[in-house]
């Protein structure tokens, strides 16, 4: 059953002025369908024309014990009528499906925010699992927030009773009841969700009808229950301004996959993707497996080493070899990446970073593999490193990785992280006619009689020729043992190894990358906030807020981590201070100090959660306003006493 979008009366509009942005977090047990609920709310929000950013946050356990604190799954969405850069600092609304979800998420809710709690789940057993001494819905411990207690479980059972489902199956529909209420609260159309449910449960129509009934019941409850008396009212968020064009929502994994396909097309190559399942990189394998019609072959290997080795073999045979993993898997791939460096074959390696070391935090985000990407191989083994800043930016970064790999005959590492992989945002589908092709030319002409083929001869980019095996007259040998310059014969001599090492270094150092731009602010001044990767959104918003207060601060965001843009050193030296926020213990800071001898100041966070805008905004302010710890204009932080999130945002 579909309805038209609700039109607010003048009285409703004056009582509830349009909000520029609202942050909603759905939280529940990992079996409550919070990711699905959030994903479908995202779909309805995108169809309403709002700009948005999402942050799925789920446990590492395949199925944690129900109702426990470590089994909570959450999905946060920030949507509005203006440009949205992050998933939001503090939720305005928290939907808590059980006590554990409330306990692990309520402290993030802004003061005065709204809690919607399923009181049907707040029995003594679940309270004990969440380590509550008393029921927080009854003991006034939530007094600083608005509280709406609803027995969502019972209301769902009542709504789906006509469909004859068992109690367990019926309760699985409560996320749809909750979604229906959320759609009413934010003036969303149910019709796309109804269509989606019918398609999803096409082979089980009774489940489709039950879920649709729950969705409609939640929406009807909002319409009829007079929630205004409880402080809950319907809010309309106007559409955000947007350039004309075709839009879709993409996650980072989807965007990278599309970019790899586009890059292969621009290079005129077929693609071979060898992968092994690992969180959060697996979604790229899943996505690429659907693109066979574009010349994409996907292979799920038995381990990480087999995955990268098969991809390198495909590159040797004349395809674009691609592989992906996360930090532990990249460690296993390292020897084969070194082989790609020595053989000088194109290979794209996607590193979807997660919290480490070792198995670390499988489902949480971090930026702690930058050292691994830049330095993490035996021998002097440089590779280009590119870092994507947003889900949509992953598309262009993937194309750039393919360009560099094929034009310079080198492996390239593309850095994303768990946040980018899973987060979604609107993406304007680009006109591919605006992308310059970079077609690969394979060497096919045999040398003149009496001349030898030189597999390590160089073109003007320093790249050696790419020859498909079996090409007549171009028999050659490559491998992991040092080769003689030009001929490719084995050569251990000191002078040759020095020359080949210098040649490989120079090839990477001379890769053509665009000059570094300033994202916002001036090209010189008091403070530059320098970031990379997924910190773009919070840094950008924090710098914009600081500049609105009159502070002399600029934002610089680096895409090409290695080699760095040629103008970056001079640009950074034009500022009195350089602040580097990153989700590690200071890795880019160290690289910048090493390369440019500047006193880059770290701002570090390794909590498994992305930066909040307020954390960076407060750190910026310490350079200007003489807060404690910054009297007399000293820098606010040092390597010996790195700031904790609590110190940054007390």
N, C-alpha and C positions, 0 to 999 in steps of 0.2 A: 504494500500500500504506500503510495507516494503522496507527498503534500507539497504545496508551493511554499517558497520561502516566506516566512512571517514578515509582514510589514508593520513596523512599529507605529503606534499612534503618536501624535504630537506630545501627549502627556507622558508616554513611556520614554520618548526620546529626550525630553527635558529632564526627566528623573534619572535617566541613564545615558549620559553623553557618550558618544562613540569613544572607545578606547584606542589609543595608538598601538598598544601592544599588550598582550596578555600571555602569561606563562602558566601552563597547566601540566601537572604531573600525575600520571596514573601509576599506582603502586599496588602490588598484591603478591600472592604466592606465585611461584614460577609456573604453576599449573592454572592460574586464573586468566591467562590470555591477555596479559597487559600489553605485550608487544603487538599483538594483533589489534587490540583496541586502539592503541596509539597510532598504529599504521593506518587504520581506517578513519580515525579522526583527522589524521594528516591529509588523507585523500579528500575528505569533505572540505577541509580548510583550503587546500589548493584550488578546488573547484569554485570556492567562494571568492577567489582572487586575492587572498591574503599572501603576503610574503611570510616565510616561515623558516625555522630551523629546528631540528629535532635532536634528541639525545637518548637513544635506547641504552639502558643500563641493566644488565642481567647477571645472575650468578654464574660462577664457573662450573658448579656442580651440574651434572646431567639432570638429576632430579633430587634436589635437597629435600630433607624431611619436611612435610607439609606444615606450614605455620611457623617455621623457625626463622630466626633473624637472618641467617646466611642464605636463606632460600628466597629472599625478596627480589622480585623483578620490577623494574620501573621504566617508564617511558615519559620523557619530558618534551613538550613542544612549546616554542615561543612563536606566536603569530601576531601579525598586526597590519596596520594600514601604512606603515613606513618601512624603510629598508631594515631587514632583520639580519644581523651578522652572527648571532650566537643563539644557543638554545635557552638563554636567559639565566640570570643570576639566582633569583629567588622565585619560586612559584607563587602565583597569586591564588591558585586553587590546587589542593592536594586531594586526590581521590584515593582513600585507603581502604582496601578490601579486607584487611584483617589487622589484628594488633601489631604483628611484626612489621607490616608495611607502614603503619603509623609511626612506630617507634624509630625505625631507621630513616624516615624521611621528614618527620614533622619539624625538626630543627632547621631545615632548609627553607621552610615556608616563611614568607615575609610577615611581620607583625600585622595583625588585622586581616590576614588572608583567610580563605575559606577551606575548611576541612569537610569533606563528604565521606562519612564512614559507614561501612556496612555493620550496623550494630548486631546483626544476626550472627556474626563471626566472633563477637567479643564475649564468648563463654569462658569459663574458668580454665579449661584445658588450653585454649589458644592464648589466654593471658599469661599462663604459666610458661608456655613455650617462648613467648616474647619477653619474659622476665619482668612482667608488670606485677607490682605488689597489690595494686588495686585497679579497678576499671577506669582508664583515663577519660572515658566518655561520661563518667559520673562524679569524678572527684575534683573537678574544677582545675585540674592541672593544665587544661587547654584554654584557660580563660583569655589569653592574649590573642586568640584567633576566633573567628566565627566557626561555629560547629553545627553541621547538619547531620543528624543521626537518622539513618533510614535502615530498615530491615530489608536490604536489597535481596538477600537470599530468599526470604519468604515471599517478597513481592515478585521475584522471578518465578518461583514455584507456582504461584497463583496464576501468573500470566501464561505459562506453558502447560498448565494442567490438562487442557482439552486435547493435547497431542499425544498423551499416553506414554510419555517418557518416564524411565526410572528416575529415582531421586538424584542419582549421581549424574546422569546425562542432563537432567533438567537444570541442575546447578551450574553446569558448564555454560549455560546461556546467560549467566548473570553479568558477564562482561558486556553482552549486547544490551542488557537493560541499562547498565551504567553508561554505555555509549549513547543510548537514546536520550538519557537525561542530559548528557553533555551536549548533544546536538541541539536540544531545546535551549539550554543555557546560552549558547553562542549563536543561535539563529541559523542553524545549518539545515540543509535539505537532506531528508532521509533516502530519497529515491536512488541515488547511486549505491548506497549501502544495501538496499533491498535487492537491487540487481546483482550486486556482488555475492550476496548470500545465496541467491537462487543459482548462480553459476557455480559457486563453491560446493553446494550440496545438491547438484543436479541429479546425482544417483541416489540421494536419500532425501526426497522432498519433504518428509515429515520433519527432518532436522532443520531444513531451510525454513519451513513455516514456523517452527518453534522459536528459532532465533529471530525471525522477523517479528513474531508476536512479542518477544522480550524487548526488542528494539522499540517497537511502537508503544509498549507499556511504559518504558522509561520516559519516552518523549511525552506521553499523555500525562504521566505523573507530574512532570514539570508544568504542563499547561493548566492542570486542574487542582493541584494541591495547595494553591495559595502560598507558595514558598516565600513570597515577599514579606510575610509576617515573620519569617525566620531570617530575614536579611539576605535572601537569595533572590536575585532578579535576572531577567534575561538581558544579555548585553549583545549589542550589534557592533561588529568590527568591520568598518568599510574596507573595500578592496584596496590594495596597495597600488600606487602608480606603477605602470610597467610599459616598456617599449612594446609596440605591436610585434606579434610573432607567435610561433608555436612553442608552447611551454609543456614541460612534464616535470614531475618530481624525480630526482635521482638520488641514490645513495652513492657514496664514494666508490664502492665496489662496482656498481653498475656503470658509473661514469668512467672508471679506469678501463673496464671491459670494452665499452664503446670506443674509447680513445685508442685502445690497442688495435681494435678492428680497423678504425679509420686510419691509424698510422700505417698498418700493413697495406691498406688500399693505396695510400699516398706513395708508398714505397714500391708498389707493384708486386707484392709478395704474398704468398700463402703464409699462414701462421700455424705454428705448432706450440701448444701450451702443455707443459708437463707440470703437474702439481701433486701435492700430497695434502690431505685435509689437516688444517690447523687453524684454530681460532686466532685472529679474526679474518684470516686471508681466504678461507675456503669459499666465501661467496663469489670470488672472482672465477674460480673453476666452475661453480654452478652456473654463473651467468654466461660465460663463454661457451659452455656446452650447448647453448641454444642457437649459436651463430654459425652452424655448419655451412649454410648457404653462402657465407662470405669467405669460404676457403679456410675455415678455422678447424683444426684438429685438436681435440682435447684428450689428454691421457692422464688418468689417475694412477700414479705409480705406487709401488709397494713401500717406498720410503722417500725421504727428501733427497738423498743422493741420487737415486734412480731418476727422480723427477728432473733435477737440473741436468744430469748427464744426458737424458733423452732429449732435452731441449737444446743442449749444445750440439748433439749429434744432428738434430734437425737443421741447425744453423750451418753446420759443415756441409749438409746436403743441399743447401740453397733456400731454405725457408727462414722465416723470422722465428727464432727460438725465444720463448717467453716462459718464465717460471715465477712463482710467488710463494711467500711463506711469511712467518713472523720470526722474531729474534732467534729462538732456539733452532728453528729450521734453517734460518740463514747461516747459523754457525755450521750446520752439517753440510750446507751447500758450498762452503767457503773454498774447499780445495778445487772443486770443479769451476768455480768462478775464477780462481787463479789460472786454471787451464785455459779458460776463455781469454784471459789477459795474455798469456804466453802465445797461444795460437792466433790471437787477434781475430776472433770471430764475433759477430754481433750477437748480443744476448740481452734481453730486458729482464731484470730481476726486481720484482715488486716486494718490498718489505713493509708489511702492515704491522707496525710496531705495537707492542703491548707491554705491560709492566713486567719487569724482570728483576733479577737474573734467573737463569734456568727456566723452570716452568712458570715461576713468578705469578702474575695476575692475568690469567688467560683471557678474561673478558673485560679487562679494564684498560684504560688508555695511558700511554706514556710516549715520550720522545727520546728514549734512552739508547737508541741504536745508531746515533750519529757517528760516534767513534768507530763502531763496527763497520758502518758504511764507508767512511773515509779512510780508516787506517787498518781495518780488521782482516788482513790477509798476510800470509808469510811472504817475506821478500818485499822489495819495492814494487808494489802492485797497485798502481793508481787506477781508479775507475771514476767516471763521471757520476755525480750524485745530484738528483733532482728531488725537491720536496714540494708536494702539493699543499695548497693552503685551505681548500674547501672541497666539498663533495663535487661541485660543478667544475672546479679548477682541475680536478683529477683528469678530466677529458683532455685538456690541452697539455697537461704534463705528460700524459701517456704518449701523445703524438710526438712531443719533444724528445722523449726517451727513445722512441723508435727512430726518429731522425738522426740523433747523435749516434746511436748504435750502428745504424747501417751506413752512414756517411763516413764514420771514423773507424769502423771495424773494431768495436770494443764492447765489452759488457757495460751496461748502465744500470745503476740502482735507483729505483723510484721509491721514495719514502712516503708512506701514509701512516696512519695510526688507527687504533680501534675506534676512536671517535669519528674520524672521517669515513672509515669503512662502513659504519652502520648508520651514520647520520644522514638525514634526507633534507633536501632543499629544492626550491623551484629552479629549473634550468631552461634557459631559452635555447632551443635546439638550433645549432648554428647552421648557417648556409655554407656548405662545404666548398663552394666555389671560391670562397675567400681564403682557403688554405692552399698554399703553394705545394704542388707535388714534389717529391724528392726521389724519383725512380732510381732503383738500384740497377747498375750495369755490371753484369757478370763478365769476367774475362773469358772470351771464347776463341780469340785468334791465337794460333800457335806461333811461337817464335820462328824466325827465319832459319833455314837449314844451317846447322852448325852452331846455332846459338842455344843456350839453355834458358828454360823458363825460370824466372826469379820470383818465387812466391813471397819474398819479403822485400820486393821493390816497393817504392813509396810514391803516392801521388802528391799533389800540392797540399793536401790535408794531413799528410803523414800516414795515410791508410794504405795497407797492402791490398793487392787484388783479391777479389772473391771469386773463386773458381768452383763450379760444381764438380764433384767427383765423376770421373769418366769422360771429361771433356777431352777430345782428341788432341794430342800434342802438349797437354798441360799437366802431365803426371807430376805430382809433387808430394812432399811429406811434411806434415806438421805434427806437433806434439808438445809435451810438457817439458822436455829437456831443452836447454838453451840452444838457439839456432844461430847459425852464422848470418850476419847481415846480408841481405840479398838472396843468397842461394838457399837458405833454409837447412843446410847441412848441420849436423851436430858440431858444436864448437864450444868447448869449455874454456877457451883461452881468456886470460884476464882482460886483454884489450877489447875482445869482442863482447864479453859480458858487460863491460863498462859502456860500450857504444850502444848495445841493444837496450840496456836499462835506461840510458839517457834518452834514447829515441822514443821508447814507450812513454817516459815521463813527459817529454816535449809534446808528443801527440795529444795527450790529455790536457796539458797546460794551455795549448794553443787552440782548443776547441772554441768555436765562435758562439759566444753567448751574449745576450743583450745586455746593455749597460743597466746598472742598478738604478731604479727610480725611487723617488720618495712618494709613499702612498698618500700621505697627508702632511702638510706643514712645509717648512722652508728647507732649503738645501744646506743650511748652516744655522747654528744657534746654540741654545743652552743644553738641550737634551734630545737625543735620538733614542727611541725605543725600537730595538732591532729584534725581529722575530723570524721564525721559520715554521713551516708546516701549519698545523691546525690552531696555533695560537693567534692566527690572523684576526679572527672575529673579535675576541675580547681586547686585544691590543688596539685594534682600529677604533672600537667604540670608546675605550678608555682615553685614547689620545684625542679623539674628537671632543669628548666631554671636557678634558683638561684645556684644550684650546678655546672652548667656549667660555672658560673661566679666565682667559687671558694669559695662560701659561705658554711659554716658548718651548714647545715640544713638537717633535715630528715622529712619524712612523715609517720605518724602513722594513720591508719584508723580503727575505732572500729566497728565491726559487732555486737558483743554481748554487748548491752548497759546495760542489767541487766540479770543475774549477770555478772559482768565484768570479763575478763580473770584474772586468779590468779596472773600472772606476771606483770600486767599493772602498778601497783603502783611503783614497783622498776624500771621498764623501764622508766617511766616518770621522776622519780627523778634523773635519770642519765643525764638529760639535764639541762643546766643553765636556759633556758626559755622554756615555753610551750605556743604556740599560738593556739587558738581554733576558727577557722572561722565557723560560722553557721548562717543559715537563721532564726534567732530569736534574742532575746535580751540577750542571754548568758546562755542557759539552760544546755548544756553539761558542760560548764565551771563550773557552780555551782555544778553539780554532782561530777566532778573531784576534786574540792576543798573540798567538803564534805567527799569524800571517802579517799583521799590521802593527804590532807593538803598541796597541792602544789599551787603555785601562778599562776594558769592558767590565761592567758591574753585573753580577748575576742576580736573577730573581727566580728562584727554583721552587718547583712543586712536584712531588712524586707520590701523590695520594691515590693515583688511579683515576682521578677526576680531572676534567679540564679546568683551566683558569676561569675564575669569575671576573667580570669587568671590574668590580669594586676592588679586587685584590691588586690589579695593575694600576687602577686609578689612584689608589692610596699610595702605592710605591712611587708613582710619578710625583705626587704632591710633596713627598718628603724631600725632593730636590729643590723645592721652592719655598716652602712655608715654615721652615724651622721647627718641624715637629720633633718630639723627643728622639734623640739619636741623630739628629741632623742639624744641631746648633752650629752656627758659624759657617754654614755652607758646605759641611763635610758630606762625602758620599754616604748614602743611607745604609749600605750593606757592604759586607766584605766576605771574602772566601772563607775566612776562619770562623765566621759566625753568620752562616747563611740564614735568611729569614724563614721561619715556618709560616704556614698559612695563617696561624693565629697571630703571629707578630705582624704580618702584613695587614691583616684585617681584624683587629682586636674586637 
